[in-house]
Amino acid sequence: MTSSPLEITEIDLFDDDALAACYEAHALAEREGLGDLATIWTLPELKVALREPSRTREQHLYVGTLDGVVVATGAHVLPLQDNLDSVTFSVNVVPDARRRGHGTAMLGFLEQRARELGRTRLETGISWTDQHGSDGAGWPGREFALARGYRLTLGDVQRELALPVDDAVLAELASEAERKHAGYRLQSWVGAVPEQLALGYETLSSSLMTEAPMGDSEREPEAIDVANLREREAVAEKQGRTVVCTVALDSDGEVAAYTDLAYTPHETGKAYQWGTLVRTADRGHRLGMAVKVANLRLLQSLGLGADRVVTWNAEVNSHMIGVNERLGFVPVARAGEFQRRLATPSD
């Protein structure tokens, strides 16, 4: 393969034209082979996420151009409060420009920048069609990552639930769960987490990436800070998203389980399932099912126009997969999480 003639530059996140060109190339690449199953933020949402000041992350976007035309994109997201040796990245090449070394050139650039930024644990996610199975064998992005030293640390299944779910189905599932969780009560809301629950909610939700089954992924606990929660809420509000949440509270009023959904008006009909987690000491009481059923009921009662919910489950998370299957979620695509440790000068 010949060396790529890409000119790689970092873009100004407040340059509308540059951001639009980067987004167009990124979206084109992400949708190749997946179509509407690709889950990418819309440009209006992305602008908010990139431009709002953040205490928790630093973001960089890069473009690779040929004769002034964007044919490749790259991104870095650096945690600022935890996992300080890590960086999440993405590499995309538009379909018509593939197999010319552009992806390799962009990846090499991103890896070098990661070293310069003091990050040695690199993480990325790749989606593929359901037909390529749990390991994505034969999918170009997966093969590209493995060939360059990345390892598949966790497989995910993307599922969708058609809405509305019949009230009788939800009532039956709620009744089953209720018999198992005496002593707990459910509380639901739309928008910001109530102040009296904020710390408990943030403590539990911040543990999702280490408490939920994560396969071979290497992760450190996330920082717990209510200010971080309020920052995320402010971004979602500016993006126009409606966030719907339900928690289970124990007899002391502490958050024992949570789930949240977000509806975006920028994508007709779609709502996204975000996190769902039950505190370790409170498992075995059907709280996961209870909070998800209550949250779906609330979402459907709002009349937002959502006709489906999109979610992801780790292949190894058999319990949550079972809950989602009872609710009616069906697999539509797959994804994988890949990691690599960069060598340091002392290695």
C-alpha positions as CSV (number, residue, x, y, z in Angstrom):
1,M,0.0,0.0,0.0
2,T,1.4,3.4,-1.0
3,S,1.9,6.2,1.6
4,S,-1.2,8.4,1.9
5,P,-0.9,12.0,0.7
6,L,-3.4,13.2,3.3
7,E,-3.0,16.6,4.8
8,I,-4.2,16.2,8.4
9,T,-5.2,19.2,10.5
10,E,-7.1,20.0,13.7
11,I,-10.3,22.0,13.1
12,D,-11.6,24.9,15.1
13,L,-14.7,23.6,16.9
14,F,-16.3,27.0,16.5
15,D,-15.8,27.1,12.7
16,D,-19.3,26.2,11.3
17,D,-18.0,25.4,7.8
18,A,-15.1,23.2,9.0
19,L,-17.3,21.4,11.5
20,A,-20.0,20.8,8.8
21,A,-17.5,19.3,6.4
22,C,-16.0,17.1,9.1
23,Y,-19.5,16.0,10.2
24,E,-20.6,15.2,6.6
25,A,-17.6,12.9,6.0
26,H,-17.9,11.3,9.4
27,A,-21.6,10.6,9.0
28,L,-21.1,9.2,5.4
29,A,-18.5,6.8,6.7
30,E,-20.5,5.7,9.8
31,R,-23.6,4.9,7.7
32,E,-21.8,2.8,5.1
33,G,-23.2,-0.7,5.4
34,L,-25.4,0.2,8.4
35,G,-27.7,2.8,7.0
36,D,-30.3,4.0,9.5
37,L,-28.9,1.6,12.1
38,A,-25.8,3.8,12.5
39,T,-26.2,5.8,15.8
40,I,-24.5,9.2,15.4
41,W,-25.4,12.5,16.8
42,T,-27.0,15.1,14.5
43,L,-24.9,18.1,13.7
44,P,-27.0,20.5,16.0
45,E,-26.4,18.1,18.9
46,L,-22.8,17.7,18.1
47,K,-22.2,21.5,18.1
48,V,-23.5,21.8,21.6
49,A,-21.5,18.9,22.9
50,L,-18.3,20.2,21.4
51,R,-18.7,23.8,22.2
52,E,-20.0,23.8,25.8
53,P,-17.2,24.2,28.4
54,S,-16.5,20.9,30.2
55,R,-14.9,20.0,33.5
56,T,-14.8,16.3,32.6
57,R,-13.4,16.0,29.0
58,E,-11.3,17.6,26.4
59,Q,-12.2,17.1,22.7
60,H,-10.3,17.4,19.5
61,L,-11.5,16.9,15.9
62,Y,-9.2,16.4,12.9
63,V,-9.7,16.1,9.2
64,G,-7.7,14.5,6.4
65,T,-8.0,16.3,3.1
66,L,-7.0,15.7,-0.5
67,D,-7.0,18.8,-2.7
68,G,-9.1,20.6,-0.1
69,V,-11.8,17.8,0.2
70,V,-12.3,16.0,3.5
71,V,-11.9,12.3,2.9
72,A,-11.0,11.2,6.5
73,T,-11.8,12.3,10.0
74,G,-10.4,11.6,13.4
75,A,-11.4,12.5,17.0
76,H,-9.9,12.4,20.5
77,V,-11.9,12.6,23.7
78,L,-9.7,12.9,26.8
79,P,-11.1,12.3,30.3
80,L,-9.9,15.1,32.7
81,Q,-10.9,13.7,36.1
82,D,-10.3,10.0,35.9
83,N,-8.8,7.4,33.6
84,L,-6.1,10.0,32.9
85,D,-3.9,7.6,30.9
86,S,-6.8,6.9,28.4
87,V,-8.2,8.5,25.3
88,T,-11.2,7.5,23.3
89,F,-10.7,8.0,19.6
90,S,-12.4,7.4,16.2
91,V,-11.1,7.1,12.6
92,N,-13.3,7.3,9.6
93,V,-12.7,7.3,5.8
94,V,-15.4,8.1,3.3
95,P,-16.3,5.0,1.3
96,D,-15.0,6.2,-2.1
97,A,-11.5,7.0,-0.6
98,R,-10.9,3.7,1.2
99,R,-8.0,1.2,0.8
100,R,-5.6,4.0,-0.1
101,G,-3.8,4.3,3.2
102,H,-5.8,7.2,4.5
103,G,-7.2,5.3,7.6
104,T,-3.7,4.2,8.5
105,A,-2.3,7.7,8.1
106,M,-5.1,9.1,10.3
107,L,-4.6,6.4,13.0
108,G,-0.9,7.0,13.0
109,F,-1.5,10.7,13.5
110,L,-4.0,10.1,16.3
111,E,-1.7,7.7,18.1
112,Q,1.2,10.1,18.0
113,R,-1.0,12.9,19.3
114,A,-2.1,10.6,22.1
115,R,1.5,10.1,23.1
116,E,2.1,13.9,23.0
117,L,-1.0,14.3,25.2
118,G,0.3,11.8,27.7
119,R,-2.3,9.1,26.9
120,T,-1.2,5.5,26.4
121,R,-4.5,3.6,26.7
122,L,-6.4,4.0,23.5
123,E,-10.1,3.0,23.2
124,T,-12.5,3.0,20.2
125,G,-15.8,1.5,19.2
126,I,-16.8,-0.1,15.9
127,S,-20.3,-1.1,14.8
128,W,-21.2,-3.8,12.2
129,T,-24.2,-5.5,10.9
130,D,-25.8,-8.3,12.8
131,Q,-24.9,-10.8,10.0
132,H,-21.2,-10.4,11.0
133,G,-21.9,-12.0,14.3
134,S,-20.5,-11.3,17.8
135,D,-16.9,-10.9,16.7
136,G,-17.5,-8.9,13.5
137,A,-15.3,-11.2,11.4
138,G,-14.9,-9.8,7.9
139,W,-16.2,-6.3,8.8
140,P,-13.6,-3.8,7.4
141,G,-13.4,-1.6,10.5
142,R,-12.9,-4.6,12.8
143,E,-10.2,-6.1,10.5
144,F,-8.5,-2.7,10.3
145,A,-8.3,-2.4,14.1
146,L,-7.0,-6.0,14.7
147,A,-4.4,-5.6,12.1
148,R,-3.0,-2.6,13.9
149,G,-2.6,-4.1,17.3
150,Y,-6.0,-3.4,18.8
151,R,-7.8,-6.1,20.7
152,L,-11.6,-6.7,20.9
153,T,-12.3,-6.4,24.7
154,L,-16.1,-6.4,24.7
155,G,-18.8,-7.3,22.2
156,D,-22.1,-5.4,22.3
157,V,-25.5,-6.0,20.7
158,Q,-27.6,-3.1,19.5
159,R,-31.3,-3.7,20.0
160,E,-34.5,-1.8,19.2
161,L,-37.9,-1.9,20.8
162,A,-40.9,-0.8,18.8
163,L,-43.2,1.6,20.6
164,P,-45.7,1.8,22.0
165,V,-45.4,-1.3,24.2
166,D,-48.9,-2.7,25.0
167,D,-50.1,-1.5,28.4
168,A,-51.1,-5.1,29.3
169,V,-47.5,-6.3,28.7
170,L,-46.0,-3.6,30.9
171,A,-48.6,-4.2,33.6
172,E,-47.8,-7.9,33.7
173,L,-44.0,-7.3,33.9
174,A,-44.5,-4.6,36.6
175,S,-46.6,-7.0,38.6
176,E,-44.0,-9.8,38.4
177,A,-41.3,-7.4,39.5
178,E,-43.3,-5.8,42.3
179,R,-43.7,-9.2,44.0
180,K,-39.9,-9.3,44.3
181,H,-39.1,-5.8,45.5
182,A,-41.1,-5.1,48.6
183,G,-39.5,-2.4,50.7
184,Y,-38.4,-0.4,47.7
185,R,-40.3,2.4,46.0
186,L,-40.0,3.8,42.5
187,Q,-39.7,7.5,41.6
188,S,-39.8,8.9,38.1
189,W,-39.2,12.3,36.5
190,V,-38.5,14.2,33.4
191,G,-35.4,16.5,33.1
192,A,-32.9,17.2,35.9
193,V,-32.4,14.8,38.8
194,P,-34.1,16.1,42.0
195,E,-31.5,17.7,44.3
196,Q,-32.2,15.3,47.2
197,L,-31.4,12.3,44.9
198,A,-28.5,13.8,42.9
199,L,-25.6,12.4,44.9
200,G,-27.0,8.9,45.1
201,Y,-27.9,9.0,41.4
202,E,-24.5,10.2,40.4
203,T,-22.7,7.7,42.6
204,L,-24.6,4.8,41.0
205,S,-24.5,6.0,37.4
206,S,-20.8,6.8,37.7
207,S,-20.1,3.2,38.5
208,L,-21.8,1.9,35.4
209,M,-18.6,1.4,33.4
210,T,-17.0,-0.7,36.1
211,E,-20.0,-2.4,37.8
212,A,-21.7,-3.6,34.6
213,P,-20.1,-6.6,32.9
214,M,-17.3,-5.2,30.8
215,G,-15.5,-8.3,29.4
216,D,-11.8,-7.7,29.1
217,S,-12.1,-3.9,28.9
218,E,-9.6,-2.0,31.1
219,R,-11.3,0.8,33.0
220,E,-10.8,2.7,36.2
221,P,-13.7,4.1,38.4
222,E,-15.1,7.4,37.3
223,A,-15.1,10.5,39.4
224,I,-18.2,11.1,41.5
225,D,-19.3,14.8,41.4
226,V,-22.8,16.2,41.3
227,A,-21.4,19.2,39.3
228,N,-20.6,16.7,36.5
229,L,-24.2,15.5,36.5
230,R,-25.5,19.1,36.2
231,E,-23.0,19.7,33.4
232,R,-24.4,16.7,31.4
233,E,-28.0,17.8,32.1
234,A,-27.3,21.3,30.8
235,V,-25.8,19.9,27.6
236,A,-28.8,17.6,27.0
237,E,-31.2,20.5,27.6
238,K,-29.3,22.7,25.1
239,Q,-29.4,19.8,22.6
240,G,-33.2,19.8,22.9
241,R,-33.2,16.3,24.4
242,T,-36.0,15.1,26.8
243,V,-34.4,12.9,29.5
244,V,-36.7,10.5,31.3
245,C,-35.5,8.8,34.5
246,T,-36.7,6.3,37.0
247,V,-35.0,5.2,40.2
248,A,-35.7,2.6,42.9
249,L,-35.2,3.8,46.4
250,D,-34.5,1.6,49.4
251,S,-36.1,1.9,52.8
252,D,-33.6,4.6,53.7
253,G,-34.5,6.6,50.6
254,E,-31.1,5.8,48.9
255,V,-30.8,5.2,45.2
256,A,-30.6,1.4,44.7
257,A,-31.3,1.3,40.9
258,Y,-31.7,3.7,38.0
259,T,-32.5,3.8,34.3
260,D,-32.7,6.8,31.9
261,L,-33.9,7.4,28.4
262,A,-33.4,10.3,26.1
263,Y,-35.6,11.4,23.3
264,T,-34.1,13.7,20.6
265,P,-36.3,15.8,18.3
266,H,-33.5,15.8,15.8
267,E,-34.1,12.2,14.8
268,T,-37.7,11.4,14.1
269,G,-39.1,8.7,16.3
270,K,-35.9,7.7,18.1
271,A,-35.4,7.5,21.9
272,Y,-32.1,6.2,23.3
273,Q,-31.8,4.0,26.3
274,W,-28.8,5.3,28.3
275,G,-27.7,3.6,31.5
276,T,-29.4,1.0,33.6
277,L,-27.8,-0.4,36.8
278,V,-28.8,-2.0,40.1
279,R,-26.6,-1.4,43.1
280,T,-24.7,-4.7,43.9
281,A,-26.2,-5.2,47.3
282,D,-29.8,-4.8,45.9
283,R,-29.6,-7.2,43.0
284,G,-32.1,-10.2,42.9
285,H,-35.2,-8.1,43.5
286,R,-36.2,-7.4,39.9
287,L,-35.3,-3.8,40.3
288,G,-33.9,-3.6,36.8
289,M,-37.2,-4.7,35.2
290,A,-39.2,-2.5,37.6
291,V,-37.4,0.8,36.7
292,K,-37.3,0.0,33.0
293,V,-41.0,-0.7,32.9
294,A,-41.9,2.5,34.9
295,N,-39.6,4.6,32.6
296,L,-41.2,3.2,29.4
297,R,-44.6,4.0,30.8
298,L,-43.5,7.6,31.5
299,L,-41.9,8.0,28.1
300,Q,-45.1,6.7,26.3
301,S,-47.3,9.0,28.4
302,L,-45.4,12.1,27.2
303,G,-46.6,11.8,23.6
304,L,-43.3,12.9,22.2
305,G,-43.7,10.8,19.0
306,A,-41.1,8.2,19.8
307,D,-41.7,5.0,17.9
308,R,-38.7,3.0,19.0
309,V,-36.0,2.8,21.7
310,V,-32.4,2.0,20.8
311,T,-30.2,0.3,23.3
312,W,-26.9,-1.6,23.6
313,N,-26.1,-4.6,25.8
314,A,-22.7,-6.2,26.4
315,E,-22.8,-9.8,25.1
316,V,-21.7,-10.9,28.5
317,N,-24.5,-9.1,30.3
318,S,-27.0,-11.9,30.3
319,H,-29.2,-10.5,33.0
320,M,-29.9,-7.2,31.2
321,I,-30.3,-9.0,27.9
322,G,-33.0,-11.2,29.5
323,V,-34.8,-8.1,30.8
324,N,-34.7,-6.4,27.4
325,E,-35.9,-9.5,25.6
326,R,-38.9,-9.7,28.0
327,L,-39.7,-6.1,27.1
328,G,-39.6,-6.9,23.4
329,F,-36.2,-5.6,22.3
330,V,-34.8,-7.4,19.2
331,P,-31.2,-7.4,17.9
332,V,-30.5,-5.2,14.9
333,A,-26.7,-4.7,14.8
334,R,-23.5,-5.4,16.7
335,A,-20.6,-3.4,18.0
336,G,-17.2,-4.0,19.6
337,E,-15.0,-2.1,22.0
338,F,-11.3,-2.2,21.1
339,Q,-8.3,-1.2,23.2
340,R,-4.6,-0.9,22.8
341,R,-1.7,0.1,25.1
342,L,0.9,2.3,23.3
343,A,4.5,1.6,24.1
344,T,6.2,4.3,26.1
345,P,9.9,5.4,25.7
346,S,10.8,3.3,28.8
347,D,9.2,0.1,27.4
